[in-house]
Amino acid sequence: MEKDFCEALKANDRERLQEIADSVLKSLDSKADRQMNFEKIETWISSNNCVASVFASPYLLDTDPPVKEFILNLKDGSVRILDLRLSPSGWKITVK
């Protein structure tokens, strides 16, 4: 799956990225502490071989629904931002 994530990110294939992210989000324990799930997402992102580093915003953006941002520094020198939307119906990851 890590190759798929990197290829989708490089191609800016938002649909494929959403499919991959959905599979990761479904594996999270919805009853677990929110911060623990954020850390699991950050670990998953950084485990991909195209990612040099990940910075998770320390706070949620005050939007409706709230958003947690993950800033990805890729090994090719580019930067991508993933938004984690925390809607009551379920979490979704989107690429900015």
Secondary structure, DSSP 8 states (H G I E B T S, - for coil): -HHHHHHHHHHT-HHHHHHHHHHHHHTS-TTS-HHHHHHHHHHHHHTSTTEEEEEE-SS-BSSSS-EEEEEEEETTS-EEEEEEEEETTEEEEEE-
